[in-house]
Amino acid sequence: MLAPASRSSVWFCMNEPFRILDHPADLGVEANGSTLAEAFQHAAKGLMTVILDLDSVACREAREVVLRASDREQLLVKWLSEILYLYDGGGFVGKEFTITQLSDTALQAQVHGERFDAAKHRTRLDVKAITYHQLAVTLHKQGATVRVYLDM
Amino acid sequence: MLKKLDSFRYLIPISYKKGMRIEGLIYADDELIQQIEKDQTKEQVANVATLPGLVGRSLAMPDAHQGYGFCIGGVAAADLQEGVVSAGGVGFDINCGVRLLASPLEEKDMQGKIEPLLNQLFRDIPCGTGRKGLLDVTKNELDNVLREGAQWAVAHGYGHDEDLARIEEYGTIPDADPALVSSKAKDRGHHQLGTLGSGNHFLEIQRVAVVYDEDVAHRFGVHKGQIVVLIHSGSRGLGHQVCTDYLDIMYEGMKKYGISVVDRQLACVPIQSEEGQNYVKAMAAAANFAFCNRQMMTHWVREAFERVVGTRDVRIVYDVCHNIAKREEHEVDGSRRTVLVHRKGATRALPKGHPLLPRELQDVGQPVLIPGSMGTASYILVGTEQAMKETFGSSCHGAGRAKSRTQAKKETTAEQLLRDLKSKGIFVRGETKSGLTEEKPDAYKDVSRVVDVVHGAGIARKVAKLVPLAVMKG
C-alpha cells in the first residue's frame, strides 16, 4: 500500500495530481491544476484519498454542491469541508469532482461517488476538519496550486 | 529569544514578537525544549499572546507541539468582560478527553482473559472512520444529548448517578444551546454517538504498575496491580463541525469588531459579543455530546467485563476534558477575576478544596489523567495549588507528537509494530493499518519525561503509573 518514498511528503498517491504534505501532527494536501477549478477538484480527491482507498469506490450517484464564501481561501476550505461533510454527515463517498462554476466567492459542483459501505470500502484515516493553517491558493503560468492542512 | 527561568520553565518575553500583549511561558526541561523548538510551537505561543484581553501568560505545557493557531498543549485565559474567545483555541475536537475506569480485578484474575476482553470491546464499541454508533438517535433526542451530556446517558440506562460526580462539570456543561449547533454538525453527530473514533483516539486495558502516592491513590480508588481501562475520545464529527462553522463566523465577526490576528486559525471575537456567546453555548453542546459519548462507552465496557470476567463493578476514577474553554474564577495580579480559560490539549488540574470538585474529592484534589502513546505508560496525577497560581489550574494532556505521521509510516510497518507490541505482551486490535503505524509509540514524546516536568514544576503531582496490556485503536 505504501508508495516508494522517493519524495518524503508523498504516500499512496504517486501518480495523482496532488501530494500529501507533512505536518508535525497532521497532514496537508497540495494540488495542482491547469485551472483553479481543476486544482480545487484535485484537492478534493486528495482529501478523500487520505480517508479511504478510492479504488474501492464506484461512481453510482451524484451530489450537487453550491457554496458561497468571502474570498478564494475561504471558498477552498468550505469546498473541502463540504466534501468531508458529505462523507461524515451524509455517508456519501465522493470520488470524482466536477466544478461547473467557480468565481472568487462562489462555487457550483457535481460530486460523483457512492454511499459508504464499511464492508466494501477500504478506510484509512479519519479527517476531523479542514484548517486555515498555511492555507494557500496560488495562480501561476501553469494554472493554479492550492495547499491546505487537515486536522486528523 | 527564550529565557530559561529554572529547570522547568522558559519565558518568551513580550519583546520577542511585535504585537505580544502578555508574556509566553513554556514548561519543559532541557531535552523537551529542544523538541519543542523544532516546530512552530514557540511562534504559536507568541501569536496567542497577541490576542486582545488575555490575562496572565500564554502558556505551553511540556507535551506542546505545533497545532493550528494555538499550539497543542496551549493554555490561555481571557478576561470575561474584555477578552476574546477563539474557536481555534479550543480546537476541532471539542471536549476531546480521557476517562479512567477502575475494575475490582488484578492482573492475576485476568489470566487468559485480556485478549477475549479486548475482542469483546472491539465488537461492542464501534471505532474507525465511517463507522456508525449502535444507537442512531433522532434529531430531537440529539438536542437532549447536547443539553444534558452524560446525564442523558445515565437517564437512558447507560450508567449510574454516582458516575456523574466523577466527570468534569458533572458530565454536563450548563448553558449549552442545541439551537446554535448547525444541522450539518447534527448530521455528522447523530449516528456517531457511542463511537470511539479514529486517529489518536483509543481504548486501553491497563495495569497499575507503580503507585507514587499511596494515600491519594487510595482516595482515587486505585492500587498497585489493579486492572483499569482508559478511554480517549471526543465529540466526533459534531464537535469538528461546530468548530468549522464558528471559525467562519468568528472570521466574519473580526471585521465587525475591528480585530486582526496574525494567523487566520486564531480567529476570535469578544466573549461578550453575540457571536462569542453563541460559540460558548454551541461549544458547551458539543462538549456535552463528548461526555455522553464517553459515558455510553463506559456502559459497554461494563457489559464487556460482565460477559468476559463476570463483574460489571467498574467505577469511574475521573473524566477530564482536553479541548475546552471554561468560565472559571482565578487570582490574577492579586485580584479575583472571572476568566475564560482556553485549554487546547491541556487538562484542568484543580487542587484539594476547590469548589468545583465533588464532595468526595474535596480533601484530595482532582485526578489528572495523562495518556501516553500506544504501548507506553499512562499516568494519574493530582491537581495542585501551584497550578492555580501559575497555569489557571491546568496541566499537560499526554505525550505530545514528536514525529509526523509520514515519518512514522516510513519507519515502521503495521506488521512490525504489532510484533513489537506483542513481544511486550500487549494485545492490539485496530481498524486500519494506517491508523496503527501513525500512532506508533515513538512517534510521540517520552510521556514519563513530560510528566516529570509537570511534577517537577509542581503544576500537578504524580500519583500512579499505568502500563498497557491491550490496545484498541480506531
Contacts between the chains, C-beta under 8 A, distances in Angstrom:
chain1	res1	chain2	res2	distance
A	1	B	433	7.4
A	1	B	434	7.9
A	2	B	409	6.7
A	5	B	410	5.6
A	8	B	406	6.7
A	8	B	410	7.7
A	9	B	406	6.5
A	11	B	406	6.2
A	11	B	409	6.3
A	20	B	406	7.2
A	22	B	404	4.6
A	22	B	405	7.7
A	22	B	406	4.7
A	22	B	407	7.2
A	23	B	66	7.4
A	23	B	404	6.2
A	23	B	405	7.9
A	24	B	39	4.6
A	24	B	40	7.9
A	24	B	65	5.3
A	24	B	66	4.5
A	24	B	401	5.9
A	24	B	404	5.7
A	25	B	65	6.0
A	25	B	66	6.7
A	25	B	67	6.7
A	25	B	72	6.4
A	25	B	401	4.7
A	25	B	404	7.5
A	25	B	405	7.8
A	26	B	405	7.2
A	27	B	405	5.9
A	27	B	406	7.5
A	51	B	129	6.0
A	51	B	130	8.0
A	52	B	129	7.3
A	52	B	130	7.6
A	70	B	251	7.8
A	70	B	252	6.9
A	73	B	264	7.7
A	74	B	248	6.8
A	74	B	251	7.4
A	78	B	248	7.6
A	81	B	244	5.4
A	85	B	184	5.5
A	85	B	187	7.3
A	85	B	188	6.7
A	85	B	241	7.0
A	87	B	130	7.4
A	88	B	130	7.9
A	88	B	188	4.9
A	88	B	237	4.4
A	88	B	240	7.8
A	89	B	184	5.8
A	89	B	187	3.5
A	89	B	188	4.1
A	89	B	237	6.5
A	89	B	241	7.3
A	90	B	187	6.6
A	91	B	130	7.7
A	91	B	191	8.0
A	116	B	130	5.1
A	118	B	130	6.1
A	118	B	131	6.3
A	121	B	130	7.2
A	123	B	128	6.0
A	123	B	129	4.8
A	123	B	130	5.6
A	123	B	431	7.1
A	123	B	432	5.8
A	124	B	129	7.4
A	124	B	432	5.8
A	124	B	434	4.5
A	124	B	435	7.6
A	125	B	129	6.6
A	125	B	198	6.4
A	125	B	199	6.8
A	125	B	432	7.2
A	125	B	434	5.6
A	125	B	435	6.2
A	125	B	438	7.3
A	126	B	128	7.5
A	126	B	129	4.1
A	126	B	197	6.2
A	126	B	198	3.3
A	126	B	199	5.2
A	126	B	435	7.9
A	126	B	474	6.7
A	127	B	129	7.9
A	128	B	92	4.6
A	128	B	93	5.9
A	128	B	199	7.4
A	128	B	237	7.8
A	128	B	240	4.3
A	129	B	92	4.3
A	129	B	240	4.6
A	129	B	241	7.7
A	129	B	243	6.3
A	129	B	244	5.1
A	130	B	244	7.1
A	131	B	68	4.5
A	131	B	92	7.8
A	131	B	265	5.9
A	132	B	68	7.4
A	132	B	69	8.0
A	132	B	247	7.0
A	132	B	263	7.8
A	132	B	264	4.0
A	132	B	265	4.7
A	132	B	267	7.8
A	133	B	68	4.2
A	133	B	69	7.3
A	133	B	263	7.5
A	133	B	265	5.3
A	135	B	264	7.1
A	149	B	68	7.1
A	151	B	68	6.6
A	151	B	91	7.8
A	151	B	92	4.6
A	151	B	93	7.8
A	151	B	240	7.3
A	152	B	199	5.1
A	152	B	405	7.1
